[in-house]
Amino acid sequence: MPEAVLKVRKSTQLKDEIAAYKRRRILEEASHLFYTYGYETTTLDAVAEQLNVTKPFIYSYYKNKGELLYEICQTGIQLSLNVLEEALSIEGTATERLKMVAERVARIIIENQRYISVYLREEKSLDVEDARRIRDLRHQFDLQLSDLLEKGKRTGEFDIRHPSQTAIWVSGLLTWIALWYHDGGRWSATEVVMDAINMIMKMVLPGTAQRG
């Protein structure tokens, strides 16, 4: 490949990386302000001031505050869906894969707690179409989790009557970690993750399963 072409590709890649970094920094600061003060109260001027940039700088990456809110809200569920799909692609029993899903998703939720909390609090402020897209992602997560639970039921690993309903309980248990976990609080992140795994397994294992 000609050296000139390589230089152009490297330059383009560098520009893309810089743009991605700037978008990420805007999201981080916006999520902090939305989480602390609420979406309606926070202005783009406040986000710009926090970043020590101008408001036009933000507009060069996001067309409005609503688009910022959408990106923040969809981050947690998209990351959770990614780790679920990764776990489902790995060979193993349904029990092994469910434990893997519980651990990885719980960690994603803790690591992205602010983003997920903003979504749970501010879903009502989303554009109608944006809210629908995020609900579709959540539904996709629940469907794939339900498929895993159904497989465990067929193999006799799980004692559940309704895999789809159980998937919603599992998803809810994990999601709500974002609203009560506190970094430096009574329980460490590892303890919360392990407790989440134990509680989820109690829902599905024979002899301990819920009967809903």
Buried (B, 14 or more C-beta within 10 A) or exposed (E): EEEEEEEEEEEEEEEEEEEEEBBEBBBBBBBBBBBEEEBEEBEBEBBBBBBEBEBEBBEBBBEEBBEBBBBBBBBBBBBBBEBBEEBBEEEEEBBEBBBBBBBBBBBBBBEBBBBBBBBEBBBEBBEEEBBEBBEEBBEBBBEBBBBBBBBBBEEEBBBBEBBBBBBBBBBEBBBBBBEEBEEEEEEEBEEBBBEBBEBBBEBBBEEEBBEE
